[in-house]
Amino acid sequence: MAQPHVPARHLNVSGDKKSMRRIFLVSAVLICSTLFVACSRKPAQTAPPPPEVLVTTVKPEDVPRVLERVATLDGFINANINAQVQGYIVSRDYQEGGVVKKGDLLFQIDPRPFEAALAQAKGTLAKDKANQVKADADEKRALDLFNKKVISDQERDTAIAAAGSSRANVEADEAAVEQAELNLGYTKVTAPIDGLAGFANSQVGDLVGPTTGPLTTVSQLDPIKAVVAAGEGPFTDFVSRHPDPKERNEYVKTLDFDLFLGNGELYPKKGKFYALDRSLDPKTGSIRYYVTFPNPGNILRPGQFGKVRFVADMKKGAMVIPQEAVNELQGSYQVAVVGNDNKVSIRPVKMGERIGAMWEVTEGLKPGDKVVVQGLQKAREGSTVTAKDWTPPADALVSKADQQNKP
């Protein structure tokens, strides 16, 4: 049979489809390969810069040993004003909180009972003086008569005893008058010193006396004293540095003290050492001493808190480093030193006295060594670092009260 006629355009349909599928698969494979290669490529890694540390260069220097102590201000003299006699207050004659002069009237106690007592004492004295005149005359007459052998020994002795008793009465009366005058004077309560008077503890109409407590207080505030306490350790160290009493007394007179007020401000006047207490307080283990400061205008007041600071002495040729640069491990000390090649070496050192925030190195370092102060956690043995200079704080050499004991 003859085959049916097929048009030419339908002869390669299946072959064309296979060719298109093959081209699509090849394209997909190429695209995936390209993405895989692109994803598998990583950027080139660069080495991180050396860590940065702050260092200080060790060098011998004369270091002032600056000490700082907590202080409480108090009046140079604090006079408690008490009533010397019992009575009612009839007036308060001073301005509370004002300045008073020695002898100024502060309080007036009702004087009338004491005026009456004085008048009575004077009357008794006058009467006994009159009796004394008669007794003296009788004594003289009795002695004349006895010498003429007119009266007996007993009569003479009686006259002499009467005259002696009369004189004794007069002396007692004179003492009573003096006491009455004193009591009357005590009704005027006056200021014993120049100073600043406090508030009144008793008011007009109050019954006061020797046992009722102070009426007020007058304080001498120019100069004013700062009460400072030093621990037993620092005191013992001070005495060991100055064992000779005469030299010690001369030394403390040369000290100049700065006073920092509670708000941190520096008081413009310099202070001077005044006195050291006789004993240590067994409860606190500290000893007190006084430093006086000029106080014109009563700017400073008792009860204020502050800090006194002074240069105790100079430590010659000391090599000191910040305390934060020292690593303590089981009683031994280490520091990190940066060499000229910027590599770190860990060195054992021996430490001396603490001076404020600094610490004296006695062994293990030499002048010119660069010691790591900040960034110790980055300073490993043999590691490379970038060293920059460390700037000390302004009060690095100030010894705080809790830094006085040697390590």
C-alpha positions as CSV (number, residue, x, y, z in Angstrom):
1,M,0.0,0.0,0.0
2,A,1.2,3.5,-0.5
3,Q,2.3,5.4,2.7
4,P,0.3,8.5,3.7
5,H,2.0,11.8,2.9
6,V,3.3,13.7,6.0
7,P,4.1,17.4,5.8
8,A,7.8,18.2,6.2
9,R,7.3,20.6,9.1
10,H,6.0,17.7,11.3
11,L,8.8,15.3,10.7
12,N,11.4,16.5,13.6
13,V,9.1,17.7,16.3
14,S,10.3,15.1,18.9
15,G,13.9,15.8,18.1
16,D,13.5,19.5,18.5
17,K,12.0,19.0,22.0
18,K,14.9,16.8,23.1
19,S,17.4,19.4,21.8
20,M,15.7,22.2,23.7
21,R,15.6,20.2,26.9
22,R,19.3,19.4,26.6
23,I,20.1,23.1,26.1
24,F,18.1,24.0,29.2
25,L,19.8,21.4,31.4
26,V,23.3,22.5,30.2
27,S,22.4,26.1,31.0
28,A,21.1,25.3,34.5
29,V,24.3,23.3,35.3
30,L,26.5,26.2,34.1
31,I,24.5,28.7,36.2
32,C,24.7,26.5,39.4
33,S,28.4,25.9,38.8
34,T,29.0,29.6,38.6
35,L,27.0,30.3,41.8
36,F,28.8,27.5,43.6
37,V,32.2,28.8,42.6
38,A,31.2,32.4,43.6
39,C,29.9,31.3,47.0
40,S,33.0,29.1,47.7
41,R,35.3,32.1,47.3
42,K,36.3,33.9,50.6
43,P,37.8,37.3,51.0
44,A,41.4,37.4,51.8
45,Q,42.0,37.7,55.7
46,T,44.3,40.4,57.1
47,A,46.2,40.2,60.5
48,P,44.6,42.4,63.3
49,P,46.7,45.3,64.6
50,P,48.6,44.8,67.9
51,P,46.5,45.6,71.0
52,E,47.0,49.1,72.5
53,V,48.3,49.5,76.1
54,L,49.2,52.5,78.3
55,V,52.6,52.5,79.8
56,T,54.7,54.6,82.2
57,T,58.5,54.9,82.0
58,V,60.3,54.1,85.2
59,K,62.8,56.7,86.4
60,P,64.3,57.7,89.8
61,E,62.7,60.8,91.3
62,D,62.2,62.6,94.5
63,V,58.7,61.8,95.5
64,P,56.8,63.9,98.0
65,R,55.0,61.7,100.5
66,V,51.6,63.4,100.7
67,L,49.3,62.3,103.5
68,E,45.6,63.0,103.7
69,R,43.3,62.6,106.7
70,V,39.6,63.1,107.5
71,A,39.0,66.0,109.8
72,T,36.2,67.5,111.9
73,L,36.2,71.2,112.6
74,D,35.6,72.4,116.2
75,G,35.9,75.7,118.0
76,F,39.4,76.5,119.3
77,I,37.6,77.1,122.7
78,N,34.1,76.0,123.5
79,A,32.8,77.6,126.6
80,N,29.6,76.1,128.1
81,I,27.7,78.9,129.8
82,N,26.1,77.6,133.1
83,A,24.1,79.2,135.8
84,Q,26.1,79.5,139.0
85,V,23.0,80.2,141.2
86,Q,19.5,79.0,141.2
87,G,16.8,81.5,140.0
88,Y,14.4,82.5,137.3
89,I,15.7,84.0,134.0
90,V,14.3,87.5,133.6
91,S,16.0,88.5,130.3
92,R,18.2,87.2,127.5
93,D,20.5,90.0,126.5
94,Y,22.4,88.7,123.4
95,Q,21.6,87.9,119.8
96,E,21.5,84.2,119.3
97,G,24.1,83.1,116.8
98,G,25.8,86.5,117.0
99,V,29.3,87.6,118.0
100,V,29.9,88.5,121.6
101,K,32.8,90.0,123.5
102,K,34.3,88.9,126.8
103,G,32.1,90.3,129.6
104,D,29.0,90.9,127.5
105,L,25.8,90.2,129.4
106,L,24.1,87.0,128.1
107,F,21.3,86.3,130.6
108,Q,19.9,88.0,133.7
109,I,18.7,85.9,136.6
110,D,16.2,87.6,139.0
111,P,18.5,89.3,141.5
112,R,16.0,90.3,144.2
113,P,16.5,87.2,146.4
114,F,20.2,87.7,146.3
115,E,20.0,91.4,147.0
116,A,18.0,90.6,150.1
117,A,20.5,88.0,151.2
118,L,23.4,90.5,150.7
119,A,21.5,93.1,152.8
120,Q,20.9,90.6,155.6
121,A,24.6,89.5,155.6
122,K,25.7,93.2,155.8
123,G,23.3,93.8,158.7
124,T,24.7,90.8,160.6
125,L,28.2,92.0,159.9
126,A,27.5,95.5,161.3
127,K,25.9,94.1,164.4
128,D,28.8,91.7,165.1
129,K,31.3,94.5,164.5
130,A,29.6,96.6,167.2
131,N,29.8,93.6,169.5
132,Q,33.5,93.3,168.7
133,V,34.2,96.9,169.7
134,K,32.6,96.2,173.1
135,A,34.4,92.8,173.5
136,D,37.8,94.4,172.7
137,A,37.2,97.1,175.2
138,D,36.2,94.6,177.8
139,E,39.3,92.5,177.1
140,K,41.6,95.5,177.5
141,R,39.9,96.6,180.8
142,A,40.1,93.0,182.1
143,L,43.9,92.8,181.4
144,D,44.5,96.1,183.2
145,L,42.5,95.0,186.2
146,F,44.2,91.7,186.3
147,N,47.6,93.3,186.2
148,K,46.5,95.4,189.2
149,K,45.3,92.2,190.9
150,V,41.8,93.4,191.0
151,I,40.1,90.6,189.2
152,S,40.8,86.9,189.1
153,D,42.3,84.7,186.4
154,Q,38.9,83.4,185.4
155,E,37.4,86.8,184.9
156,R,40.4,87.8,182.7
157,D,40.1,84.6,180.6
158,T,36.4,85.1,180.2
159,A,37.0,88.6,178.7
160,I,39.7,87.3,176.4
161,A,37.5,84.5,175.1
162,A,34.6,86.8,174.5
163,A,36.7,89.2,172.5
164,G,38.1,86.3,170.4
165,S,34.6,84.9,169.7
166,S,33.5,88.4,168.6
167,R,36.4,88.7,166.2
168,A,35.6,85.3,164.7
169,N,32.0,86.3,164.3
170,V,33.0,89.4,162.3
171,E,35.3,87.3,160.1
172,A,32.5,84.9,159.4
173,D,30.1,87.7,158.6
174,E,32.6,89.3,156.2
175,A,32.9,85.9,154.4
176,A,29.1,85.7,154.2
177,V,28.9,89.2,152.8
178,E,31.5,88.3,150.2
179,Q,29.6,85.1,149.2
180,A,26.3,87.1,149.0
181,E,28.0,89.6,146.7
182,L,29.3,86.8,144.5
183,N,25.9,85.2,144.3
184,L,24.4,88.5,143.4
185,G,27.1,88.9,140.7
186,Y,26.3,85.5,139.3
187,T,22.8,86.6,138.5
188,K,24.4,88.4,135.6
189,V,25.6,85.6,133.2
190,T,28.3,87.1,131.0
191,A,30.5,85.8,128.2
192,P,33.9,84.5,129.4
193,I,35.6,84.8,126.0
194,D,35.2,86.5,122.6
195,G,33.4,84.3,120.2
196,L,30.2,83.2,118.5
197,A,27.3,82.5,120.8
198,G,24.9,79.6,120.1
199,F,21.2,79.3,120.5
200,A,19.8,79.6,124.0
201,N,18.8,76.4,125.7
202,S,16.8,78.2,128.4
203,Q,14.3,81.0,127.9
204,V,12.9,83.8,130.0
205,G,10.9,82.5,132.9
206,D,12.8,79.2,133.2
207,L,14.1,78.1,136.6
208,V,17.8,77.4,136.1
209,G,20.7,76.5,138.4
210,P,24.1,74.7,138.6
211,T,22.5,71.4,137.7
212,T,20.2,72.3,134.9
213,G,22.8,72.2,132.1
214,P,24.3,74.9,129.8
215,L,22.3,77.9,129.0
216,T,24.2,78.3,125.8
217,T,27.7,77.9,124.3
218,V,30.2,80.5,123.2
219,S,32.9,79.3,120.7
220,Q,36.1,81.0,119.7
221,L,36.3,80.4,116.0
222,D,39.3,82.4,114.9
223,P,41.5,80.4,114.8
224,I,39.4,77.2,114.3
225,K,40.8,73.8,114.9
226,A,40.5,70.6,112.8
227,V,40.4,67.4,114.8
228,V,42.3,64.7,113.0
229,A,42.7,61.0,113.8
230,A,45.7,58.9,112.8
231,G,45.8,55.1,113.2
232,E,48.2,53.3,115.4
233,G,50.3,52.1,112.4
234,P,50.9,55.5,110.9
235,F,51.6,57.0,114.4
236,T,54.2,54.3,115.1
237,D,55.8,54.9,111.7
238,F,55.9,58.7,112.4
239,V,57.6,58.1,115.8
240,S,60.1,55.7,114.2
241,R,61.0,58.4,111.6
242,H,61.4,61.0,114.2
243,P,62.6,59.3,117.4
244,D,64.0,62.4,119.1
245,P,61.3,64.3,120.9
246,K,62.9,67.7,120.4
247,E,63.4,67.1,116.7
248,R,59.9,65.7,116.4
249,N,58.4,68.9,117.9
250,E,60.4,71.1,115.6
251,Y,59.5,69.0,112.6
252,V,55.7,69.2,113.1
253,K,56.0,73.0,113.5
254,T,57.3,73.2,109.9
255,L,54.4,71.4,108.3
256,D,51.8,73.3,106.3
257,F,48.3,71.8,106.1
258,D,45.8,72.3,103.4
259,L,42.1,72.0,104.2
260,F,39.6,70.6,101.6
261,L,36.0,71.3,102.5
262,G,33.1,68.9,102.2
263,N,32.3,70.2,98.7
264,G,35.9,69.5,97.6
265,E,37.0,73.1,97.5
266,L,40.4,74.1,98.9
267,Y,40.3,76.5,101.8
268,P,42.6,79.4,101.0
269,K,44.3,79.6,104.4
270,K,47.1,77.3,105.5
271,G,47.0,75.4,108.8
272,K,49.6,74.7,111.4
273,F,50.0,71.8,113.8
274,Y,48.8,72.6,117.3
275,A,48.8,69.6,119.7
276,L,48.9,65.8,119.9
277,D,46.7,63.9,122.3
278,R,48.3,62.2,125.2
279,S,47.0,58.7,124.4
280,L,45.4,56.5,121.7
281,D,41.7,55.7,121.9
282,P,41.4,52.0,122.8
283,K,38.1,51.7,121.0
284,T,39.3,52.9,117.6
285,G,43.1,52.4,117.9
286,S,43.7,55.9,116.7
287,I,45.3,59.1,118.2
288,R,44.0,62.6,117.8
289,Y,45.8,65.8,116.9
290,Y,44.8,69.3,116.3
291,V,45.5,71.6,113.3
292,T,44.5,75.2,113.6
293,F,43.4,77.4,110.6
294,P,42.9,81.1,110.5
295,N,39.1,81.8,110.2
296,P,38.5,85.5,109.7
297,G,34.8,86.3,109.4
298,N,33.9,82.9,111.0
299,I,33.5,81.3,107.6
300,L,34.2,77.9,109.0
301,R,31.9,76.5,111.7
302,P,32.2,73.7,114.3
303,G,30.9,70.3,113.0
304,Q,32.0,70.7,109.4
305,F,33.8,67.8,107.8
306,G,36.7,68.0,105.5
307,K,40.2,66.6,104.8
308,V,43.6,67.9,105.7
309,R,46.5,67.2,103.4
310,F,50.2,67.8,103.9
311,V,53.6,66.8,102.6
312,A,55.1,64.6,105.3
313,D,58.6,64.3,103.7
314,M,60.4,63.6,100.5
315,K,61.4,60.1,99.3
316,K,64.8,60.5,97.5
317,G,65.5,58.7,94.2
318,A,62.4,56.5,94.5
319,M,61.2,54.4,91.5
320,V,57.4,54.4,91.8
321,I,54.7,53.0,89.5
322,P,50.9,53.0,89.8
323,Q,49.5,50.4,92.1
324,E,47.2,49.3,89.3
325,A,50.2,48.2,87.3
326,V,51.2,45.6,89.9
327,N,49.7,42.1,89.7
328,E,49.8,40.3,93.1
329,L,49.8,36.5,93.1
330,Q,50.1,34.5,96.4
331,G,52.3,37.1,98.1
332,S,54.5,37.7,95.0
333,Y,54.3,40.7,92.7
334,Q,54.6,40.9,88.9
335,V,54.6,43.7,86.3
336,A,54.4,43.7,82.5
337,V,57.3,45.4,80.7
338,V,57.2,46.5,77.1
339,G,60.6,46.2,75.4
340,N,62.0,48.3,72.5
341,D,60.6,45.6,70.0
342,N,57.1,46.2,71.5
343,K,57.1,42.7,72.9
344,V,55.8,42.1,76.5
345,S,57.8,40.4,79.2
346,I,56.4,39.5,82.6
347,R,58.9,40.3,85.5
348,P,58.8,39.5,89.2
349,V,59.4,42.6,91.4
350,K,59.7,43.5,95.0
351,M,57.6,46.3,96.4
352,G,58.3,48.9,99.1
353,E,56.1,51.7,100.5
354,R,52.8,52.8,99.0
355,I,52.7,56.5,98.3
356,G,49.2,57.5,97.5
357,A,48.1,55.7,94.3
358,M,51.7,54.9,93.6
359,W,53.9,52.0,94.8
360,E,57.7,52.0,95.2
361,V,59.6,49.3,93.4
362,T,62.7,48.2,95.2
363,E,63.9,45.3,92.9
364,G,63.1,44.0,89.5
365,L,63.0,47.2,87.4
366,K,65.6,49.6,86.1
367,P,65.3,53.2,84.9
368,G,63.8,53.4,81.4
369,D,61.7,50.3,81.6
370,K,58.2,50.8,80.3
371,V,55.6,49.3,82.6
372,V,52.0,48.5,81.5
373,V,49.5,50.5,83.5
374,Q,46.3,49.9,81.6
375,G,45.5,47.0,79.4
376,L,47.2,44.3,81.5
377,Q,44.7,41.7,80.2
378,K,46.1,42.2,76.7
379,A,49.8,42.0,77.8
380,R,50.8,38.4,77.5
381,E,54.3,37.0,77.8
382,G,55.9,37.5,74.4
383,S,52.9,39.2,72.8
384,T,53.3,42.3,70.6
385,V,51.5,45.5,71.7
386,T,51.2,49.1,70.8
387,A,52.5,51.2,73.7
388,K,51.2,54.7,74.5
389,D,52.1,57.0,77.4
390,W,49.9,56.9,80.5
391,T,49.0,60.2,82.2
392,P,48.9,60.0,86.0
393,P,46.0,61.7,87.8
394,A,46.7,65.0,89.7
395,D,46.5,63.4,93.1
396,A,48.4,60.2,92.4
397,L,50.8,60.9,95.3
398,V,48.2,61.6,97.9
399,S,48.1,58.9,100.5
400,K,44.5,58.1,101.5
401,A,43.8,57.2,105.1
402,D,43.3,53.5,104.3
403,Q,46.7,53.4,102.4
404,Q,49.0,54.3,105.3
405,N,50.1,50.8,106.3
406,K,53.0,49.3,104.5
407,P,52.4,46.2,102.4
